[in-house]
Amino acid sequence: GIYEESWANNRISINQIIEYGNQIWVVNPYNEYYGNIMSVYDPVSGDWIGKSLGGSSLYLPQEVAFDGSGKPWLSFNHERTLASDSDYSDGGVRYLNYNNQFVEPLNSDLLVGGSQSDIWSIDVCENDGYDILWVLSSSGVQGYTIFDNTLNPISSFSYFNELQFRKGDH
């Protein structure tokens, strides 16, 4: 594997299973062999569809949430490889575009903790006709309005930045 080159076995690790749009979405970190960090199951057809990384370093997805138009947004943990100082997983937030590519929002540097921060949990809610992406990172919590795939903070300060959130916090 990429995380530790001496490991020769494959493994599956499920972070989240969620039903959306009559499909089952599975968030699958460490899927180095096929690169499908997200899989979608259609119970009507019985088909599994893998969403591929496309060569990106995004091996540690944490959660998926869907905006009002049905677009999936994913949170990622930032981590380095064990063998070197290179990035194993870039961290931050990405959305899955209509070409099934994981795309970073144009202004992701506005994320609480920065563009490559550990994003442990996300959720989307609607307020006054706007989708708000809530992001919980190691550096705190912030809500962002989603407009044309860009994120704009709802507040000039982050919430709970004095707390140290980590994996498992929601």
Kinemage of the C-alpha trace (Angstrom):
@kinemage 1
@onewidth
@group {chain A} dominant
@subgroup {mainchain}
@vectorlist {calphas} color= white
{ca gly a 1} P 0.000 0.000 0.000
{ca ile a 2} L 0.896 3.653 -0.271
{ca tyr a 3} L 0.465 4.312 3.451
{ca glu a 4} L 3.098 1.703 4.336
{ca glu a 5} L 4.843 0.169 1.332
{ca ser a 6} L 5.703 -3.106 3.092
{ca trp a 7} L 1.994 -3.954 3.572
{ca ala a 8} L 0.841 -6.315 0.811
{ca asn a 9} L -2.724 -7.081 1.917
{ca asn a 10} L -5.860 -5.137 1.028
{ca arg a 11} L -8.415 -4.108 3.589
{ca ile a 12} L -11.784 -2.495 3.778
{ca ser a 13} L -12.606 0.120 6.371
{ca ile a 14} L -16.065 1.680 6.405
{ca asn a 15} L -16.458 5.164 7.917
{ca gln a 16} L -20.072 5.793 6.974
{ca ile a 17} L -23.063 4.142 5.316
{ca ile a 18} L -25.901 6.483 4.380
{ca glu a 19} L -29.060 6.191 2.291
{ca tyr a 20} L -29.706 9.029 -0.131
{ca gly a 21} L -31.784 9.147 -3.314
{ca asn a 22} L -32.857 5.485 -2.993
{ca gln a 23} L -29.207 4.441 -3.052
{ca ile a 24} L -26.767 3.299 -0.377
{ca trp a 25} L -23.573 5.409 -0.193
{ca val a 26} L -20.511 3.888 1.490
{ca val a 27} L -17.490 5.992 2.553
{ca asn a 28} L -14.450 3.708 2.324
{ca pro a 29} L -11.043 5.072 3.439
{ca tyr a 30} L -7.767 3.291 2.654
{ca asn a 31} L -9.075 1.903 -0.648
{ca glu a 32} L -5.666 2.065 -2.314
{ca tyr a 33} L -6.085 -1.025 -4.479
{ca tyr a 34} L -9.012 0.255 -6.569
{ca gly a 35} L -9.038 3.896 -5.445
{ca asn a 36} L -12.819 3.858 -4.929
{ca ile a 37} L -13.095 5.836 -1.710
{ca met a 38} L -16.848 5.945 -2.147
{ca ser a 39} L -19.153 3.258 -3.452
{ca val a 40} L -22.830 3.531 -4.314
{ca tyr a 41} L -25.219 0.592 -4.264
{ca asp a 42} L -28.477 0.676 -6.233
{ca pro a 43} L -30.823 -1.880 -4.625
{ca val a 44} L -33.181 -1.835 -7.637
{ca ser a 45} L -30.537 -2.887 -10.177
{ca gly a 46} L -28.210 -4.608 -7.691
{ca asp a 47} L -25.252 -2.666 -9.132
{ca trp a 48} L -22.275 -1.260 -7.203
{ca ile a 49} L -20.640 1.876 -8.632
{ca gly a 50} L -17.232 2.975 -7.342
{ca lys a 51} L -16.274 6.659 -7.241
{ca ser a 52} L -12.573 6.771 -8.081
{ca leu a 53} L -9.890 9.104 -6.804
{ca gly a 54} L -8.519 9.800 -10.243
{ca gly a 55} L -4.930 9.937 -8.963
{ca ser a 56} L -5.597 12.322 -6.064
{ca ser a 57} L -4.197 11.841 -2.565
{ca leu a 58} L -7.564 11.576 -0.846
{ca tyr a 59} L -7.399 8.216 0.889
{ca leu a 60} L -9.001 9.207 4.182
{ca pro a 61} L -12.608 10.310 3.593
{ca gln a 62} L -14.529 10.711 6.833
{ca glu a 63} L -18.142 11.522 5.899
{ca val a 64} L -20.440 12.463 3.056
{ca ala a 65} L -23.330 14.968 3.133
{ca phe a 66} L -25.645 16.071 0.320
{ca asp a 67} L -26.603 19.638 -0.571
{ca gly a 68} L -30.064 20.713 -1.754
{ca ser a 69} L -29.286 19.799 -5.365
{ca gly a 70} L -28.131 16.301 -4.359
{ca lys a 71} L -24.429 16.996 -4.812
{ca pro a 72} L -22.259 14.911 -2.446
{ca trp a 73} L -19.729 16.779 -0.261
{ca leu a 74} L -16.971 14.786 1.454
{ca ser a 75} L -14.686 15.531 4.375
{ca phe a 76} L -11.104 14.230 4.476
{ca asn a 77} L -8.420 13.706 7.073
{ca his a 78} L -4.935 15.082 6.331
{ca glu a 79} L -2.153 12.597 6.993
{ca arg a 80} L 1.394 11.875 5.876
{ca thr a 81} L 2.746 8.474 4.837
{ca leu a 82} L 4.593 6.356 7.377
{ca ala a 83} L 7.653 5.926 5.155
{ca ser a 84} L 8.285 9.524 4.089
{ca asp a 85} L 7.204 13.105 4.624
{ca ser a 86} L 4.886 13.073 1.585
{ca asp a 87} L 1.120 13.466 1.834
{ca tyr a 88} L -0.928 10.292 2.017
{ca ser a 89} L -4.248 12.146 2.182
{ca asp a 90} L -4.668 15.848 1.429
{ca gly a 91} L -7.437 16.609 3.919
{ca gly a 92} L -10.101 19.289 3.583
{ca val a 93} L -13.448 19.213 1.781
{ca arg a 94} L -14.302 18.132 -1.770
{ca tyr a 95} L -17.507 17.788 -3.745
{ca leu a 96} L -18.271 15.169 -6.368
{ca asn a 97} L -19.026 16.926 -9.652
{ca tyr a 98} L -21.250 15.685 -12.467
{ca asn a 99} L -18.241 13.996 -14.141
{ca asn a 100} L -17.670 11.933 -10.964
{ca gln a 101} L -14.499 13.857 -10.084
{ca phe a 102} L -13.586 14.970 -6.566
{ca val a 103} L -13.156 18.752 -6.789
{ca glu a 104} L -11.796 21.153 -4.176
{ca pro a 105} L -13.872 24.335 -3.705
{ca leu a 106} L -12.149 27.401 -5.151
{ca asn a 107} L -11.735 29.096 -1.774
{ca ser a 108} L -11.072 26.097 0.466
{ca asp a 109} L -8.330 28.063 2.244
{ca leu a 110} L -11.233 29.648 4.198
{ca leu a 111} L -11.952 26.310 5.903
{ca val a 112} L -11.497 26.326 9.647
{ca gly a 113} L -7.903 25.097 9.988
{ca gly a 114} L -7.064 25.736 6.306
{ca ser a 115} L -7.488 23.802 3.060
{ca gln a 116} L -5.561 20.703 4.197
{ca ser a 117} L -6.964 20.465 7.702
{ca asp a 118} L -8.450 17.365 9.311
{ca ile a 119} L -12.181 17.544 8.651
{ca trp a 120} L -13.830 15.019 10.938
{ca ser a 121} L -17.498 15.604 10.272
{ca ile a 122} L -19.761 17.524 7.884
{ca asp a 123} L -23.471 18.108 7.433
{ca val a 124} L -25.612 20.259 5.158
{ca cys a 125} L -28.734 22.124 6.179
{ca glu a 126} L -30.889 24.690 4.397
{ca asn a 127} L -31.551 28.177 5.781
{ca asp a 128} L -33.426 30.949 3.935
{ca gly a 129} L -32.948 29.199 0.590
{ca tyr a 130} L -29.191 28.669 1.049
{ca asp a 131} L -27.368 25.414 1.646
{ca ile a 132} L -25.052 25.639 4.656
{ca leu a 133} L -22.187 23.172 4.926
{ca trp a 134} L -21.246 22.648 8.573
{ca val a 135} L -17.619 21.602 9.052
{ca leu a 136} L -16.094 20.168 12.226
{ca ser a 137} L -12.292 20.146 12.117
{ca ser a 138} L -9.439 19.802 14.592
{ca ser a 139} L -9.507 23.620 14.794
{ca gly a 140} L -13.212 24.158 15.521
{ca val a 141} L -16.595 24.402 13.817
{ca gln a 142} L -17.792 26.715 11.055
{ca gly a 143} L -20.771 26.941 8.727
{ca tyr a 144} L -20.335 27.887 5.062
{ca thr a 145} L -22.946 28.920 2.540
{ca ile a 146} L -22.532 27.030 -0.726
{ca phe a 147} L -22.870 29.175 -3.844
{ca asp a 148} L -21.486 28.108 -7.250
{ca asn a 149} L -19.334 25.468 -5.496
{ca thr a 150} L -17.580 28.094 -3.388
{ca leu a 151} L -17.785 28.302 0.391
{ca asn a 152} L -18.431 31.503 2.311
{ca pro a 153} L -18.216 31.478 6.138
{ca ile a 154} L -21.420 32.420 7.941
{ca ser a 155} L -19.446 34.009 10.786
{ca ser a 156} L -16.211 35.966 11.072
{ca phe a 157} L -14.988 33.598 13.803
{ca ser a 158} L -14.918 29.821 14.258
{ca tyr a 159} L -16.910 28.155 17.009
{ca phe a 160} L -15.359 25.966 19.722
{ca asn a 161} L -11.789 26.607 18.511
{ca glu a 162} L -10.547 26.093 22.090
{ca leu a 163} L -11.600 22.416 21.920
{ca gln a 164} L -9.447 19.740 20.313
{ca phe a 165} L -11.779 17.736 18.085
{ca arg a 166} L -10.517 14.452 16.643
{ca lys a 167} L -11.613 11.315 14.824
{ca gly a 168} L -14.988 10.112 16.030
{ca asp a 169} L -16.295 13.561 16.981
{ca his a 170} L -19.473 14.655 15.216
